[in-house]
Amino acid sequence: MAKIKAIFFDMDGVLIDARDLHFEALNAALAPFGMPISRDAHLATFDGLSTRQKLVILSETLGLPAGLHDLIHDLKQKHTQSKISTHCRPVFHHRYMLSRLKREGFRLALCSNSVRDSVNEMTRSASIGDFFEFTLSNEDIVNPKPSPDIYIEAARRMGLAPHECLAIEDNANGIASANSAGVEVLVVADPNDATYERIAERLKLVEREMVR
């Protein structure tokens, strides 16, 4: 079996500490309609899902009218964009990690469940966009995470088999997406846990398993 050749990074919760950003932006968009959600509910139910997936859940559980989805989605994206400048900054250990992995010959891509505008603005604000061959958003595939589509597409674009790729993920929906695609997975707790040392350790473990 071939060794790992590419590493795919989730964005929110892995390279960007965006949980509070998305929580606050979604509640700001929901506020005019009197339907805020708690922080605990956001972490337990909505973490890692796209805004449209969150709105479907709110319709199913709290009766949010489906006719409001487009309006609330657009409001949420506007609030997200306004918060990025205060939440996203370059992080030294992330830039070091990406630079070293690239220098060692690994091909890098970003696979995010966020919309394209958020991906572009967050990677720009964090000064990490240049490390990736390409970035994928939830607008670049048919089905967002936890569907495997985004990781299947990333492997396809690189001309690699899924088992030649490692995904760095932090939540259940992203982990399910990578597992379903047949991609190896490293689970991190938060952006502080996404380090070169953690990834190097996982790569060594995968290679040992491949030669058994």
Backbone as ProteinMPNN parsed JSONL, in Angstrom:
{"seq_chain_A": "MAKIKAIFFDMDGVLIDARDLHFEALNAALAPFGMPISRDAHLATFDGLSTRQKLVILSETLGLPAGLHDLIHDLKQKHTQSKISTHCRPVFHHRYMLSRLKREGFRLALCSNSVRDSVNEMTRSASIGDFFEFTLSNEDIVNPKPSPDIYIEAARRMGLAPHECLAIEDNANGIASANSAGVEVLVVADPNDATYERIAERLKLVEREMVR", "coords_chain_A": {"N_chain_A": [[0.833, -1.191, 0.0], [0.472, 2.263, -0.783], [2.295, 5.057, 0.593], [1.344, 7.93, 2.63], [0.651, 10.766, 0.72], [-0.579, 13.186, 0.499], [-2.04, 15.83, 2.43], [-4.99, 16.806, 3.885], [-6.649, 19.572, 5.141], [-9.171, 20.429, 7.386], [-10.877, 23.532, 8.039], [-12.326, 25.366, 9.973], [-11.977, 25.152, 13.403], [-9.713, 23.653, 13.176], [-7.584, 24.957, 11.696], [-8.46, 27.498, 12.056], [-9.785, 29.23, 14.769], [-12.851, 29.133, 15.008], [-15.277, 28.537, 16.152], [-16.763, 30.149, 18.031], [-17.073, 32.376, 16.429], [-18.786, 31.48, 14.322], [-20.996, 30.704, 15.837], [-21.793, 33.132, 17.04], [-22.311, 34.675, 14.745], [-24.388, 33.232, 13.517], [-26.406, 33.412, 15.49], [-26.77, 36.16, 15.486], [-27.918, 36.468, 12.994], [-30.261, 35.047, 13.372], [-31.549, 36.455, 15.328], [-33.46, 38.579, 14.595], [-35.694, 37.064, 14.175], [-36.419, 35.92, 16.486], [-35.296, 33.465, 17.415], [-32.937, 32.396, 18.815], [-30.045, 30.265, 19.465], [-28.519, 28.178, 21.957], [-25.13, 28.239, 23.27], [-24.217, 25.708, 24.053], [-25.957, 24.034, 22.634], [-25.186, 24.675, 20.055], [-22.572, 23.657, 19.963], [-23.074, 20.949, 20.482], [-24.865, 20.073, 18.519], [-24.672, 21.509, 16.078], [-22.034, 21.959, 15.341], [-19.554, 22.063, 12.904], [-21.265, 21.738, 10.762], [-22.719, 22.976, 7.692], [-24.162, 26.253, 7.145], [-26.657, 26.076, 5.859], [-27.36, 23.423, 6.422], [-27.672, 23.658, 9.189], [-29.893, 25.357, 9.297], [-31.889, 23.739, 8.234], [-32.095, 21.834, 10.282], [-33.026, 23.51, 12.338], [-35.524, 24.137, 11.302], [-36.717, 21.637, 11.379], [-36.694, 21.057, 14.108], [-37.44, 23.336, 15.609], [-39.291, 24.65, 14.144], [-38.637, 26.671, 12.329], [-39.533, 28.675, 9.631], [-39.202, 27.422, 6.351], [-39.103, 29.149, 4.239], [-37.62, 31.261, 5.078], [-35.001, 30.558, 4.941], [-33.084, 31.303, 2.901], [-32.814, 34.061, 3.313], [-31.903, 34.211, 6.008], [-29.567, 32.723, 5.757], [-28.039, 34.395, 4.059], [-27.829, 36.66, 5.711], [-26.376, 35.543, 7.826], [-23.906, 34.987, 6.569], [-23.04, 37.587, 6.025], [-22.701, 38.595, 8.615], [-20.705, 36.845, 9.433], [-18.553, 37.537, 7.738], [-18.05, 40.132, 8.694], [-17.023, 39.605, 11.186], [-14.697, 38.181, 10.818], [-12.336, 39.647, 10.571], [-11.7, 40.324, 13.179], [-11.378, 37.919, 14.442], [-9.6, 36.234, 13.069], [-6.218, 35.662, 12.72], [-2.742, 35.503, 11.754], [-1.118, 32.517, 12.772], [1.694, 31.376, 14.337], [2.563, 28.643, 14.788], [0.944, 27.216, 13.068], [1.624, 28.2, 10.52], [4.299, 27.439, 10.494], [3.974, 24.621, 10.641], [2.564, 24.046, 8.211], [4.39, 25.032, 6.328], [6.655, 23.394, 6.802], [5.652, 20.801, 6.298], [5.025, 21.05, 3.592], [7.558, 21.563, 2.561], [8.697, 19.112, 3.043], [7.604, 17.608, 1.086], [4.931, 16.892, 1.022], [1.697, 17.127, -0.377], [-0.694, 19.677, -0.115], [-4.013, 20.544, 0.816], [-7.032, 22.388, 1.411], [-10.069, 21.608, 2.959], [-13.104, 22.593, 3.469], [-16.185, 23.029, 5.298], [-17.355, 25.445, 5.117], [-18.682, 28.37, 3.38], [-17.553, 29.623, 0.167], [-16.721, 32.386, 0.207], [-16.111, 32.763, 2.918], [-14.038, 30.914, 3.296], [-12.067, 31.989, 1.599], [-11.628, 34.541, 2.78], [-10.91, 33.926, 5.436], [-8.584, 32.322, 5.142], [-6.974, 34.197, 3.923], [-6.81, 36.192, 5.926], [-5.525, 34.749, 7.909], [-3.151, 34.254, 6.71], [-2.46, 31.856, 5.278], [-3.199, 30.829, 2.874], [-1.478, 30.48, 0.642], [-0.117, 28.121, 1.023], [-1.532, 25.969, 0.101], [-2.43, 23.7, -2.536], [-4.966, 23.867, -3.569], [-8.185, 25.073, -2.476], [-11.184, 23.854, -1.065], [-14.638, 24.49, -0.76], [-17.938, 24.309, 0.781], [-19.46, 24.941, -1.344], [-18.332, 23.89, -3.556], [-18.868, 21.284, -3.958], [-21.424, 18.705, -4.214], [-22.756, 17.563, -1.955], [-22.357, 18.533, 1.361], [-20.084, 17.98, 4.196], [-21.462, 15.756, 6.625], [-21.165, 14.08, 4.373], [-19.041, 12.19, 2.134], [-18.157, 13.617, -0.063], [-16.445, 15.931, -0.36], [-13.855, 15.126, 0.348], [-13.439, 13.021, -1.383], [-13.448, 14.441, -3.771], [-11.203, 16.087, -3.382], [-9.079, 14.213, -3.347], [-9.417, 13.219, -5.928], [-8.797, 15.478, -7.508], [-6.101, 15.657, -7.044], [-5.22, 13.395, -8.198], [-4.891, 11.091, -6.704], [-5.287, 8.085, -4.736], [-7.801, 7.677, -2.186], [-6.715, 6.462, 0.161], [-4.134, 7.321, 0.148], [-4.07, 9.699, 1.336], [-4.297, 12.019, 4.08], [-6.525, 13.297, 6.421], [-7.089, 16.142, 8.457], [-9.039, 16.655, 11.122], [-11.644, 17.911, 13.328], [-14.202, 17.497, 14.377], [-17.265, 15.54, 14.7], [-18.757, 15.422, 12.293], [-16.945, 16.085, 10.253], [-15.054, 14.056, 10.641], [-16.589, 11.787, 10.056], [-17.05, 12.292, 7.352], [-14.441, 12.093, 6.216], [-13.769, 9.45, 6.933], [-15.746, 8.016, 5.537], [-14.95, 8.546, 2.963], [-12.691, 7.068, 2.751], [-10.291, 8.069, 3.57], [-7.356, 8.508, 5.521], [-7.357, 9.583, 8.971], [-6.597, 12.199, 11.242], [-7.488, 13.219, 14.354], [-8.002, 16.27, 15.921], [-8.186, 18.322, 18.872], [-8.599, 21.067, 18.889], [-7.565, 24.229, 17.339], [-5.084, 24.715, 18.62], [-4.134, 22.206, 19.004], [-3.485, 21.304, 16.548], [-0.684, 20.598, 15.249], [2.672, 20.439, 13.917], [4.091, 18.339, 15.097], [2.084, 16.572, 16.028], [0.959, 15.764, 13.608], [3.175, 14.601, 12.292], [3.649, 12.45, 13.987], [1.296, 10.96, 13.582], [1.585, 10.349, 10.852], [3.836, 8.677, 10.912], [2.757, 6.526, 12.326], [0.752, 5.639, 10.552], [2.362, 4.813, 8.405], [3.763, 2.705, 9.62], [1.66, 0.933, 10.021], [1.034, 0.368, 7.399], [3.091, -1.265, 6.489], [2.809, -3.629, 7.743]], "CA_chain_A": [[0.0, 0.0, 0.0], [1.27, 3.478, -0.92], [2.345, 5.909, 1.782], [0.595, 9.182, 2.552], [1.253, 11.745, -0.18], [-1.272, 14.47, 0.601], [-2.686, 16.11, 3.702], [-6.147, 17.678, 3.708], [-6.986, 20.247, 6.385], [-10.393, 21.174, 7.656], [-10.503, 24.903, 8.404], [-12.883, 25.783, 11.255], [-11.673, 24.231, 14.493], [-8.402, 23.034, 12.927], [-6.647, 26.041, 11.392], [-9.071, 28.748, 12.498], [-10.618, 29.068, 15.963], [-14.023, 29.829, 14.49], [-16.539, 28.078, 16.741], [-17.51, 31.292, 18.552], [-17.405, 33.239, 15.299], [-19.978, 30.964, 13.643], [-22.098, 30.753, 16.798], [-22.243, 34.512, 17.177], [-22.86, 35.141, 13.47], [-25.684, 32.586, 13.302], [-27.383, 33.998, 16.404], [-27.072, 37.518, 15.018], [-28.838, 36.33, 11.855], [-31.533, 34.508, 13.861], [-32.13, 37.367, 16.322], [-34.677, 39.275, 14.161], [-36.807, 36.123, 14.084], [-36.68, 35.427, 17.828], [-34.989, 32.044, 17.513], [-31.511, 32.157, 19.089], [-29.682, 28.942, 19.977], [-27.536, 28.277, 23.03], [-23.773, 27.819, 22.93], [-24.139, 24.252, 24.221], [-26.661, 23.41, 21.501], [-24.369, 24.852, 18.854], [-21.458, 22.709, 20.028], [-23.544, 19.565, 20.488], [-25.682, 19.702, 17.343], [-24.409, 22.223, 14.835], [-20.607, 22.13, 15.083], [-19.04, 21.422, 11.696], [-22.256, 21.704, 9.689], [-22.888, 24.201, 6.924], [-25.284, 27.07, 7.606], [-27.917, 25.545, 5.33], [-27.696, 22.24, 7.212], [-28.154, 24.141, 10.487], [-31.23, 25.907, 9.121], [-32.799, 22.6, 8.076], [-32.307, 21.287, 11.623], [-33.88, 24.442, 13.066], [-36.881, 23.967, 10.774], [-37.238, 20.35, 11.844], [-36.804, 20.97, 15.564], [-38.036, 24.521, 16.223], [-40.327, 25.202, 13.284], [-38.21, 27.817, 11.521], [-40.111, 28.574, 8.283], [-38.216, 27.16, 5.31], [-39.047, 30.309, 3.362], [-36.656, 32.224, 5.603], [-33.644, 30.007, 4.88], [-32.174, 32.092, 2.064], [-32.577, 35.35, 3.961], [-31.06, 34.008, 7.188], [-28.255, 32.291, 5.261], [-27.309, 35.571, 3.578], [-27.514, 37.467, 6.885], [-25.307, 34.878, 8.572], [-22.644, 35.181, 5.856], [-22.631, 38.984, 6.213], [-22.185, 38.703, 9.978], [-19.442, 36.103, 9.473], [-17.518, 38.354, 7.1], [-17.72, 41.278, 9.536], [-16.317, 39.128, 12.379], [-13.441, 37.509, 10.476], [-11.171, 40.514, 10.79], [-11.359, 40.362, 14.602], [-11.154, 36.558, 14.923], [-8.577, 35.499, 12.324], [-4.887, 36.241, 12.69], [-1.71, 34.487, 11.499], [-0.673, 31.746, 13.933], [3.035, 30.926, 13.975], [2.756, 27.188, 14.711], [0.266, 26.725, 11.872], [2.446, 28.525, 9.362], [5.458, 26.551, 10.577], [3.514, 23.287, 10.305], [2.266, 23.95, 6.786], [5.637, 25.245, 5.596], [7.522, 22.229, 6.926], [5.037, 19.678, 5.582], [5.183, 21.302, 2.158], [8.981, 21.393, 2.27], [8.983, 17.678, 3.09], [7.07, 16.984, -0.122], [3.51, 16.57, 1.104], [0.797, 18.012, -1.091], [-1.629, 20.193, 0.874], [-5.255, 21.163, 0.362], [-7.969, 22.723, 2.475], [-11.398, 21.067, 2.663], [-13.916, 23.24, 4.493], [-17.642, 23.018, 5.184], [-17.807, 26.831, 5.027], [-18.902, 28.872, 2.018], [-16.329, 30.065, -0.51], [-16.271, 33.694, 0.67], [-15.495, 32.613, 4.242], [-12.762, 30.232, 3.097], [-11.099, 32.932, 1.03], [-11.309, 35.625, 3.711], [-10.216, 33.388, 6.605], [-7.222, 31.931, 4.778], [-6.226, 35.436, 3.682], [-6.548, 36.847, 7.207], [-4.581, 33.925, 8.657], [-1.924, 34.164, 5.892], [-2.141, 30.447, 5.031], [-3.721, 30.39, 1.58], [-0.436, 30.125, -0.332], [0.438, 26.801, 1.297], [-2.395, 24.923, -0.449], [-2.612, 23.569, -3.989], [-6.318, 24.375, -3.814], [-9.096, 25.024, -1.346], [-12.553, 23.457, -1.405], [-15.677, 24.948, 0.149], [-19.158, 23.516, 0.609], [-20.081, 25.315, -2.608], [-17.594, 23.241, -4.633], [-19.315, 19.888, -4.051], [-22.89, 18.598, -4.149], [-23.193, 17.291, -0.594], [-21.339, 18.91, 2.346], [-19.832, 17.049, 5.284], [-20.668, 14.528, 6.749], [-20.982, 13.331, 3.135], [-17.623, 12.074, 1.765], [-17.912, 14.264, -1.357], [-15.355, 16.909, -0.41], [-12.574, 14.423, 0.388], [-13.328, 12.29, -2.648], [-13.088, 15.427, -4.796], [-9.822, 16.531, -3.157], [-8.197, 13.144, -3.816], [-9.542, 13.162, -7.388], [-8.064, 16.595, -8.095], [-4.669, 15.398, -6.932], [-4.893, 12.161, -8.895], [-4.462, 10.137, -5.693], [-6.291, 7.245, -4.093], [-8.105, 8.215, -0.86], [-5.85, 5.942, 1.227], [-2.852, 8.016, 0.082], [-4.318, 11.038, 1.871], [-4.589, 12.152, 5.504], [-7.357, 14.451, 6.745], [-6.993, 16.662, 9.811], [-10.412, 17.032, 11.461], [-11.867, 18.167, 14.755], [-15.562, 17.232, 14.848], [-17.845, 14.276, 14.254], [-19.201, 15.478, 10.9], [-15.76, 16.014, 9.402], [-14.467, 12.718, 10.793], [-17.44, 10.872, 9.288], [-16.802, 12.576, 5.941], [-13.148, 11.515, 5.829], [-13.849, 7.987, 7.05], [-16.571, 7.502, 4.439], [-14.19, 8.688, 1.719], [-11.545, 6.154, 2.768], [-9.098, 8.858, 3.858], [-6.855, 8.4, 6.887], [-7.801, 10.739, 9.748], [-6.038, 12.614, 12.525], [-8.46, 14.05, 15.064], [-7.419, 17.246, 16.846], [-9.188, 18.887, 19.768], [-8.806, 22.476, 18.555], [-6.414, 24.711, 16.569], [-3.826, 24.579, 19.366], [-3.731, 20.803, 18.915], [-3.069, 21.056, 15.157], [0.733, 20.933, 15.239], [3.531, 19.59, 13.084], [4.461, 17.138, 15.846], [0.941, 15.647, 16.02], [0.808, 15.21, 12.264], [4.324, 13.732, 12.037], [3.415, 11.227, 14.757], [0.251, 10.19, 12.893], [2.154, 9.851, 9.606], [4.689, 7.534, 11.24], [1.883, 5.423, 12.698], [0.131, 5.135, 9.326], [3.37, 4.091, 7.631], [4.005, 1.434, 10.286], [0.503, 0.067, 9.767], [1.044, -0.021, 5.995], [4.105, -2.277, 6.206], [2.517, -4.868, 8.47]], "C_chain_A": [[0.879, 1.256, 0.0], [1.228, 4.307, 0.358], [1.523, 7.182, 1.559], [1.352, 10.196, 1.697], [0.637, 13.132, -0.055], [-1.936, 14.597, 1.966], [-3.777, 17.151, 3.467], [-6.549, 18.265, 5.064], [-8.418, 20.766, 6.36], [-9.968, 22.58, 8.074], [-11.003, 25.267, 9.797], [-12.608, 24.731, 12.324], [-10.345, 23.522, 14.344], [-7.351, 24.113, 12.695], [-7.165, 27.401, 11.849], [-9.948, 28.458, 13.713], [-11.924, 29.805, 15.723], [-15.333, 29.39, 15.122], [-17.374, 29.258, 17.252], [-17.935, 32.23, 17.432], [-18.697, 32.776, 14.637], [-21.197, 30.995, 14.558], [-22.662, 32.16, 16.886], [-22.884, 35.033, 15.891], [-24.225, 34.525, 13.198], [-26.737, 33.19, 14.222], [-27.743, 35.423, 16.016], [-28.061, 37.48, 13.854], [-30.218, 35.843, 12.295], [-32.269, 35.502, 14.764], [-33.403, 38.077, 15.841], [-35.909, 38.372, 14.139], [-37.088, 35.443, 15.43], [-36.378, 33.965, 18.033], [-33.498, 31.804, 17.763], [-31.283, 30.735, 19.584], [-28.599, 29.128, 21.034], [-26.167, 27.82, 22.543], [-23.635, 26.294, 23.02], [-24.806, 23.527, 23.064], [-25.837, 23.53, 20.229], [-23.23, 23.856, 18.828], [-21.937, 21.274, 19.87], [-24.187, 19.144, 19.175], [-25.183, 20.285, 16.034], [-22.944, 22.307, 14.446], [-20.174, 21.361, 13.836], [-20.021, 21.348, 10.541], [-22.272, 23.031, 8.93], [-24.087, 24.977, 7.461], [-26.61, 26.521, 7.108], [-28.333, 24.267, 6.059], [-28.243, 22.636, 8.579], [-29.59, 24.647, 10.372], [-32.263, 24.802, 8.925], [-33.116, 21.989, 9.438], [-33.228, 22.196, 12.433], [-35.327, 24.38, 12.579], [-37.511, 22.693, 11.314], [-37.506, 20.329, 13.343], [-37.549, 22.141, 16.203], [-39.073, 25.212, 15.342], [-39.935, 26.455, 12.522], [-38.787, 27.686, 10.113], [-39.033, 28.413, 7.21], [-38.06, 28.343, 4.364], [-38.072, 31.381, 3.828], [-35.211, 31.776, 5.42], [-32.687, 30.886, 4.088], [-31.823, 33.413, 2.728], [-31.632, 35.189, 5.15], [-29.664, 33.567, 6.782], [-27.435, 33.506, 4.823], [-26.926, 36.494, 4.74], [-26.352, 36.863, 7.672], [-23.971, 35.092, 7.893], [-22.141, 36.614, 6.013], [-22.051, 39.177, 7.609], [-20.836, 37.985, 10.111], [-18.313, 36.949, 8.897], [-17.093, 39.522, 7.998], [-16.915, 40.871, 10.765], [-14.942, 38.535, 12.069], [-12.227, 38.368, 10.822], [-10.758, 40.565, 12.256], [-11.036, 38.986, 15.159], [-9.935, 35.883, 14.294], [-7.269, 36.287, 12.252], [-3.882, 35.144, 12.32], [-1.27, 33.829, 12.812], [0.653, 31.092, 13.567], [3.114, 29.413, 13.818], [2.001, 26.573, 13.547], [1.093, 27.004, 10.613], [3.715, 27.661, 9.335], [5.087, 25.138, 10.138], [3.296, 23.126, 8.802], [3.525, 24.104, 5.942], [6.52, 23.992, 5.636], [6.957, 21.026, 6.184], [5.206, 19.839, 4.072], [6.631, 21.092, 1.737], [9.374, 19.911, 2.252], [8.329, 16.914, 1.94], [5.615, 16.587, -0.066], [2.706, 17.608, 0.335], [-0.336, 18.403, -0.141], [-2.855, 20.8, 0.205], [-6.118, 21.467, 1.58], [-9.361, 22.292, 2.065], [-12.365, 21.529, 3.749], [-15.407, 23.107, 4.217], [-18.215, 24.431, 5.18], [-18.025, 27.237, 3.576], [-17.59, 29.444, 1.475], [-15.825, 31.415, 0.013], [-15.583, 33.606, 2.022], [-14.137, 31.939, 4.138], [-11.707, 31.212, 2.606], [-10.668, 33.984, 2.046], [-10.543, 35.11, 4.928], [-8.788, 32.983, 6.277], [-6.367, 33.157, 4.479], [-5.844, 36.091, 5.008], [-5.521, 36.082, 8.039], [-3.264, 33.725, 7.921], [-1.495, 32.71, 5.657], [-2.54, 29.982, 3.63], [-2.667, 29.888, 0.613], [0.152, 28.734, -0.112], [-0.321, 25.681, 0.566], [-2.405, 24.907, -1.973], [-3.969, 24.117, -4.395], [-7.095, 24.342, -2.512], [-10.483, 24.64, -1.857], [-13.499, 23.966, -0.331], [-16.912, 24.062, -0.025], [-19.909, 23.876, -0.663], [-19.404, 24.632, -3.803], [-17.977, 21.778, -4.82], [-20.838, 19.859, -3.906], [-23.363, 18.484, -2.707], [-22.087, 17.654, 0.401], [-21.104, 17.812, 3.373], [-21.104, 16.944, 6.145], [-20.62, 13.634, 5.514], [-19.488, 13.266, 2.797], [-17.221, 12.904, 0.56], [-16.647, 15.119, -1.384], [-13.99, 16.226, -0.399], [-12.368, 13.559, -0.853], [-12.877, 13.235, -3.758], [-11.645, 15.893, -4.627], [-8.83, 15.488, -3.655], [-8.222, 13.066, -5.341], [-8.721, 14.267, -8.045], [-6.56, 16.375, -8.05], [-4.249, 14.132, -7.668], [-4.409, 11.077, -7.951], [-5.623, 9.256, -5.249], [-6.574, 7.809, -2.704], [-7.155, 7.731, 0.231], [-4.433, 6.531, 1.184], [-2.935, 9.407, 0.713], [-4.668, 10.967, 3.353], [-5.401, 13.411, 5.714], [-7.154, 14.843, 8.202], [-8.357, 17.255, 10.155], [-10.589, 17.186, 12.958], [-13.247, 17.812, 15.252], [-16.161, 16.024, 14.144], [-18.247, 14.296, 12.785], [-18.024, 15.399, 9.931], [-15.096, 14.654, 9.458], [-15.263, 11.706, 9.985], [-17.221, 11.051, 7.794], [-15.517, 11.903, 5.462], [-13.176, 9.999, 5.881], [-14.639, 7.384, 5.893], [-15.846, 7.564, 3.099], [-13.023, 7.718, 1.646], [-10.228, 6.848, 3.003], [-8.655, 8.595, 5.296], [-7.198, 9.689, 7.646], [-6.927, 10.943, 10.984], [-7.047, 13.554, 13.154], [-7.721, 14.973, 16.026], [-8.539, 17.866, 17.667], [-9.574, 20.311, 19.383], [-7.582, 22.964, 17.784], [-5.084, 24.633, 17.301], [-3.254, 23.174, 19.261], [-3.253, 20.433, 17.509], [-1.626, 21.511, 14.999], [1.498, 20.003, 14.304], [3.826, 18.279, 13.792], [3.325, 16.118, 15.86], [0.799, 14.973, 14.664], [1.946, 14.249, 11.939], [4.162, 12.398, 12.765], [2.38, 10.336, 14.074], [0.78, 9.608, 11.585], [3.039, 8.63, 9.853], [3.848, 6.312, 11.59], [1.23, 4.8, 11.473], [1.132, 4.32, 8.519], [3.707, 2.746, 8.289], [2.889, 0.435, 10.025], [0.515, -0.441, 8.327], [2.045, -1.149, 5.698], [3.867, -3.575, 6.966], [2.042, -5.962, 7.532]], "O_chain_A": [[1.897, 1.312, 0.69], [0.253, 4.265, 1.109], [1.072, 7.465, 0.449], [2.536, 10.454, 1.917], [1.243, 14.129, -0.447], [-2.34, 13.606, 2.574], [-3.525, 18.227, 2.925], [-6.763, 17.524, 6.024], [-8.822, 21.457, 5.425], [-8.808, 22.79, 8.428], [-10.199, 25.458, 10.71], [-12.965, 23.564, 12.166], [-9.888, 22.859, 15.275], [-6.35, 24.179, 13.408], [-6.39, 28.344, 12.009], [-10.764, 27.537, 13.683], [-12.102, 30.942, 16.162], [-16.399, 29.82, 14.683], [-18.561, 29.356, 16.94], [-19.02, 32.81, 17.475], [-19.602, 33.578, 14.412], [-22.306, 31.279, 14.106], [-23.876, 32.353, 16.815], [-23.883, 35.75, 15.94], [-25.125, 35.205, 12.706], [-27.855, 33.456, 13.779], [-28.884, 35.85, 16.192], [-28.931, 38.343, 13.738], [-31.226, 36.18, 11.674], [-33.482, 35.396, 14.942], [-34.357, 38.173, 16.614], [-37.038, 38.861, 14.091], [-37.889, 34.512, 15.508], [-37.11, 33.276, 18.744], [-32.858, 31.081, 16.999], [-32.208, 30.08, 20.063], [-27.855, 30.109, 21.011], [-26.052, 27.112, 21.542], [-23.01, 25.67, 22.162], [-24.289, 22.526, 22.57], [-25.793, 22.603, 19.42], [-22.945, 23.268, 17.784], [-21.286, 20.47, 19.201], [-24.069, 17.989, 18.764], [-25.259, 19.632, 14.993], [-22.636, 22.693, 13.319], [-20.403, 20.156, 13.729], [-19.647, 20.934, 9.444], [-21.886, 24.071, 9.464], [-24.932, 24.412, 8.156], [-27.589, 26.5, 7.855], [-29.521, 24.046, 6.291], [-29.182, 22.012, 9.072], [-30.41, 24.393, 11.254], [-33.393, 24.919, 9.4], [-34.269, 21.664, 9.721], [-34.114, 21.711, 13.137], [-36.254, 24.554, 13.37], [-38.691, 22.671, 11.664], [-38.435, 19.663, 13.801], [-38.217, 21.966, 17.223], [-39.661, 26.221, 15.73], [-40.803, 27.225, 12.111], [-38.551, 26.672, 9.456], [-38.07, 29.178, 7.169], [-37.004, 28.519, 3.756], [-37.735, 32.296, 3.077], [-34.288, 32.536, 5.713], [-31.589, 31.182, 4.559], [-30.667, 33.836, 2.707], [-30.669, 35.943, 5.286], [-28.68, 33.987, 7.391], [-26.264, 33.626, 5.183], [-25.826, 37.047, 4.756], [-25.458, 37.577, 8.125], [-22.981, 35.356, 8.575], [-20.934, 36.831, 6.123], [-21.029, 39.845, 7.773], [-19.94, 38.455, 10.811], [-17.245, 37.063, 9.498], [-15.911, 39.863, 8.054], [-16.199, 41.696, 11.333], [-14.111, 38.403, 12.968], [-11.215, 37.862, 11.308], [-9.592, 40.822, 12.557], [-10.472, 38.888, 16.248], [-9.304, 35.04, 14.931], [-7.232, 37.425, 11.783], [-4.154, 33.966, 12.553], [-1.078, 34.501, 13.825], [0.728, 30.338, 12.597], [3.667, 28.928, 12.83], [2.38, 25.501, 13.076], [1.236, 26.138, 9.75], [4.145, 27.212, 8.272], [5.807, 24.524, 9.349], [3.79, 22.175, 8.197], [3.708, 23.39, 4.957], [7.067, 23.584, 4.612], [7.698, 20.307, 5.514], [5.496, 18.873, 3.365], [6.901, 20.514, 0.684], [10.283, 19.514, 1.522], [8.488, 15.698, 1.836], [5.105, 15.996, -1.018], [2.992, 18.804, 0.387], [-0.878, 17.549, 0.561], [-2.759, 21.473, -0.821], [-5.946, 20.872, 2.644], [-9.796, 22.575, 0.949], [-12.436, 20.928, 4.821], [-15.841, 23.077, 3.065], [-19.433, 24.601, 5.234], [-17.605, 26.536, 2.656], [-16.651, 29.71, 2.224], [-14.626, 31.574, 0.24], [-14.587, 34.29, 2.258], [-13.189, 32.341, 4.812], [-10.594, 31.259, 3.13], [-9.481, 34.287, 2.163], [-9.626, 35.778, 5.407], [-7.872, 33.269, 7.048], [-5.167, 33.157, 4.751], [-4.698, 36.498, 5.197], [-4.742, 36.68, 8.782], [-2.352, 33.092, 8.452], [-0.323, 32.368, 5.816], [-2.243, 28.85, 3.249], [-2.928, 28.965, -0.16], [0.854, 28.222, -0.984], [0.193, 24.571, 0.43], [-2.39, 25.955, -2.619], [-4.105, 24.753, -5.44], [-6.706, 23.664, -1.561], [-10.897, 25.051, -2.941], [-13.201, 23.887, 0.861], [-16.929, 23.173, -0.875], [-20.876, 23.208, -1.028], [-19.858, 24.782, -4.937], [-17.477, 21.109, -5.725], [-21.458, 20.852, -3.528], [-24.259, 19.212, -2.281], [-20.979, 17.129, 0.292], [-21.84, 16.826, 3.414], [-21.763, 17.959, 6.372], [-20.085, 12.528, 5.589], [-18.743, 14.186, 3.134], [-16.048, 12.901, 0.187], [-15.863, 15.037, -2.331], [-13.063, 16.69, -1.063], [-11.239, 13.391, -1.315], [-12.033, 12.882, -4.581], [-10.935, 16.075, -5.616], [-7.846, 15.832, -4.311], [-7.185, 12.872, -5.975], [-8.026, 14.021, -9.031], [-5.831, 16.852, -8.919], [-3.059, 13.827, -7.754], [-3.605, 10.23, -8.341], [-6.789, 9.632, -5.371], [-5.67, 8.374, -2.089], [-6.818, 8.495, 1.135], [-3.626, 6.272, 2.076], [-1.99, 10.192, 0.635], [-5.254, 9.991, 3.822], [-5.019, 14.482, 5.242], [-7.057, 13.982, 9.076], [-8.781, 18.24, 9.552], [-9.803, 16.67, 13.752], [-13.465, 17.822, 16.464], [-15.641, 15.548, 13.135], [-18.094, 13.288, 12.096], [-18.103, 14.721, 8.907], [-14.624, 14.149, 8.439], [-14.683, 10.86, 9.305], [-17.206, 10.072, 7.047], [-15.506, 11.227, 4.433], [-12.668, 9.334, 4.978], [-14.244, 6.361, 5.334], [-16.09, 6.746, 2.212], [-12.422, 7.559, 0.583], [-9.168, 6.309, 2.687], [-9.493, 8.473, 6.19], [-7.316, 10.756, 7.042], [-6.566, 9.99, 11.675], [-7.419, 14.566, 12.56], [-6.918, 14.522, 16.842], [-9.687, 17.931, 17.228], [-10.728, 20.714, 19.53], [-6.642, 22.193, 17.589], [-4.043, 24.495, 16.657], [-2.049, 22.969, 19.408], [-2.68, 19.362, 17.31], [-1.366, 22.665, 14.657], [1.025, 18.922, 13.952], [3.814, 17.22, 13.165], [3.574, 14.921, 15.719], [0.55, 13.77, 14.577], [1.706, 13.186, 11.367], [4.498, 11.344, 12.224], [2.552, 9.119, 13.991], [0.448, 8.472, 11.247], [2.996, 7.663, 9.092], [4.181, 5.193, 11.2], [1.159, 3.577, 11.36], [0.794, 3.254, 8.004], [3.915, 1.754, 7.59], [3.136, -0.756, 9.832], [0.061, -1.553, 8.058], [1.853, -1.905, 4.746], [4.647, -4.519, 6.841], [1.751, -7.073, 7.975]]}, "name": "protein", "num_of_chains": 1, "seq": "MAKIKAIFFDMDGVLIDARDLHFEALNAALAPFGMPISRDAHLATFDGLSTRQKLVILSETLGLPAGLHDLIHDLKQKHTQSKISTHCRPVFHHRYMLSRLKREGFRLALCSNSVRDSVNEMTRSASIGDFFEFTLSNEDIVNPKPSPDIYIEAARRMGLAPHECLAIEDNANGIASANSAGVEVLVVADPNDATYERIAERLKLVEREMVR"}
